[in-house]
Amino acid sequence: MRLVAFDMEEYGLVGSTDYAALLHEQKQPLRLMISLEMLGYRDSTPGSQKYPFPLELFYPNRGDFIALIGNLKTLGDLISLSKSIHKVGIFSQWLPAPNRGLLVPQTRLSDHAPFWDQGYPAIMVTDTAFMRNLHYQKPSDTIATLDLDFLTGVCEGLEQGIRGVLN
């Protein structure tokens, strides 16, 4: 297991692109990459969750879940992680993104995308950021706007889920 903090995400996924390319160049195997992208905002108000078309036809309109978005290679892991997160009392939704997420570009907005591009299994775990959080990247984006119980539950569910993936 490696814990890697990538730099320059906001400037074009620079760090993760370089790392994924290096792994690919060296023919390094990778069981699963998990990108943690905005985890602590929850809003149960009807209509609080937005989506790119056509996802709003299939997913709930309340921003009270954590999203797991992976390439098709991660389908079993998406289901397994979702179950682990649900066991700690957090709702989750999962989306397998075909074709490296190119059909819905918003699924590529984090450090997992370069791993998809190199053919590796990768999952983004997200509260959906700007599609839910009105404070996202604004001065009002403070710890006071986060739901720390939700964040704790997400982390506990991920910890249990990752243990299952590793065994």
C-alpha positions as CSV (number, residue, x, y, z in Angstrom):
1,M,0.0,0.0,0.0
2,R,1.2,3.5,-0.9
3,L,-0.2,6.7,0.4
4,V,0.7,9.4,-2.2
5,A,-0.2,13.1,-2.0
6,F,-0.2,14.6,-5.5
7,D,0.6,18.3,-6.1
8,M,-0.6,20.5,-8.9
9,E,-4.1,18.9,-9.2
10,E,-5.8,22.3,-9.8
11,Y,-3.3,23.0,-12.6
12,G,-4.0,20.0,-14.7
13,L,-3.5,16.9,-12.6
14,V,0.3,17.4,-13.0
15,G,1.6,15.2,-10.1
16,S,-0.8,12.3,-10.6
17,T,-0.2,12.4,-14.4
18,D,3.5,12.1,-13.9
19,Y,3.2,9.3,-11.3
20,A,0.7,7.2,-13.3
21,A,3.0,7.6,-16.4
22,L,6.0,6.5,-14.4
23,L,4.2,3.4,-13.1
24,H,3.1,2.6,-16.6
25,E,6.6,3.1,-18.1
26,Q,8.1,0.9,-15.4
27,K,5.3,-1.7,-16.0
28,Q,4.4,-1.5,-12.3
29,P,1.3,-3.4,-11.4
30,L,-1.4,-1.6,-9.4
31,R,-4.2,-3.3,-7.6
32,L,-6.3,-0.2,-7.1
33,M,-5.8,3.6,-6.9
34,I,-8.3,5.5,-4.6
35,S,-8.4,9.3,-5.0
36,L,-10.0,11.1,-2.0
37,E,-11.6,14.2,-3.4
38,M,-13.7,16.4,-1.1
39,L,-15.3,14.2,1.5
40,G,-17.0,16.2,4.2
41,Y,-20.0,18.1,2.8
42,R,-23.5,16.8,3.1
43,D,-26.8,18.5,2.4
44,S,-30.1,16.6,2.8
45,T,-32.2,19.4,1.3
46,P,-34.2,18.3,-1.8
47,G,-32.6,19.7,-4.9
48,S,-29.2,20.2,-3.2
49,Q,-27.5,17.8,-5.5
50,K,-26.7,18.7,-9.1
51,Y,-25.4,16.4,-11.9
52,P,-24.2,16.6,-15.5
53,F,-26.8,15.3,-17.9
54,P,-28.1,12.6,-17.9
55,L,-27.0,11.5,-14.4
56,E,-29.8,13.4,-12.7
57,L,-32.2,10.8,-14.2
58,F,-30.6,8.0,-12.2
59,Y,-29.3,9.5,-9.0
60,P,-30.9,11.2,-5.9
61,N,-31.4,14.9,-5.8
62,R,-30.3,15.2,-2.2
63,G,-26.6,15.7,-1.4
64,D,-26.6,13.3,1.5
65,F,-24.3,10.5,0.1
66,I,-20.7,9.9,-0.7
67,A,-20.0,9.1,-4.4
68,L,-17.7,6.4,-5.6
69,I,-16.8,6.8,-9.3
70,G,-14.6,4.2,-11.0
71,N,-13.6,2.8,-14.3
72,L,-15.1,-0.5,-15.4
73,K,-12.2,-2.4,-14.0
74,T,-13.3,-1.4,-10.5
75,L,-16.9,-2.5,-10.6
76,G,-16.4,-5.2,-7.9
77,D,-14.5,-2.7,-5.7
78,L,-17.2,0.0,-6.2
79,I,-19.8,-2.4,-4.9
80,S,-17.6,-3.7,-2.0
81,L,-16.6,-0.1,-0.9
82,S,-20.2,1.0,-1.1
83,K,-21.3,-1.9,1.1
84,S,-18.5,-1.1,3.7
85,I,-19.5,2.6,3.8
86,H,-23.2,1.7,4.2
87,K,-22.4,-0.6,7.1
88,V,-21.2,2.5,9.1
89,G,-24.4,4.3,8.3
90,I,-23.4,6.5,5.4
91,F,-25.3,6.5,2.2
92,S,-23.3,6.0,-1.0
93,Q,-23.9,6.0,-4.7
94,W,-21.5,4.4,-7.2
95,L,-21.0,5.1,-10.9
96,P,-18.9,2.9,-13.2
97,A,-17.6,5.3,-15.8
98,P,-16.9,3.7,-19.2
99,N,-14.4,5.0,-21.8
100,R,-12.1,6.6,-19.2
101,G,-15.0,8.9,-18.1
102,L,-14.9,10.8,-21.4
103,L,-18.7,10.6,-21.8
104,V,-19.1,12.6,-18.6
105,P,-16.1,14.9,-18.3
106,Q,-16.9,15.8,-14.7
107,T,-16.0,12.3,-13.7
108,R,-12.4,13.1,-14.6
109,L,-11.9,16.1,-12.3
110,S,-9.4,14.5,-9.9
111,D,-6.2,12.6,-9.6
112,H,-7.7,9.2,-10.5
113,A,-8.2,10.2,-14.2
114,P,-4.5,9.8,-15.2
115,F,-4.6,6.3,-13.8
116,W,-7.7,5.6,-16.0
117,D,-5.7,6.9,-18.9
118,Q,-2.9,4.5,-18.2
119,G,-5.3,1.6,-18.0
120,Y,-5.1,1.2,-14.2
121,P,-8.1,0.5,-11.9
122,A,-8.9,3.7,-10.1
123,I,-11.8,5.1,-8.0
124,M,-12.6,8.7,-7.0
125,V,-14.4,9.1,-3.6
126,T,-16.1,12.4,-3.5
127,D,-18.9,14.4,-1.9
128,T,-19.3,15.8,-5.5
129,A,-17.7,19.2,-4.5
130,F,-19.2,22.1,-6.6
131,M,-22.2,20.0,-7.7
132,R,-23.4,20.2,-4.1
133,N,-21.3,22.5,-2.0
134,L,-22.2,26.2,-2.5
135,H,-19.1,27.1,-0.4
136,Y,-16.7,25.2,-2.7
137,Q,-13.5,27.2,-3.1
138,K,-15.0,30.4,-1.7
139,P,-14.1,32.3,1.5
140,S,-17.1,30.6,3.2
141,D,-15.5,27.2,2.5
142,T,-14.5,26.6,6.2
143,I,-14.5,23.7,8.6
144,A,-17.8,25.1,10.0
145,T,-19.5,24.3,6.7
146,L,-18.5,20.6,6.8
147,D,-20.4,17.7,8.4
148,L,-17.8,16.1,10.5
149,D,-20.0,13.2,11.5
150,F,-20.5,12.5,7.8
151,L,-16.7,12.8,7.1
152,T,-15.9,10.5,10.0
153,G,-18.4,7.9,8.7
154,V,-16.9,8.1,5.2
155,C,-13.4,7.6,6.6
156,E,-14.5,4.6,8.8
157,G,-16.3,3.0,5.9
158,L,-13.3,3.5,3.6
159,E,-11.0,2.0,6.2
160,Q,-13.1,-1.1,6.5
161,G,-13.5,-1.3,2.8
162,I,-9.8,-0.9,2.0
163,R,-9.1,-3.7,4.5
164,G,-11.5,-5.9,2.5
165,V,-9.8,-5.0,-0.8
166,L,-6.4,-5.8,0.6
167,N,-7.4,-9.2,1.9
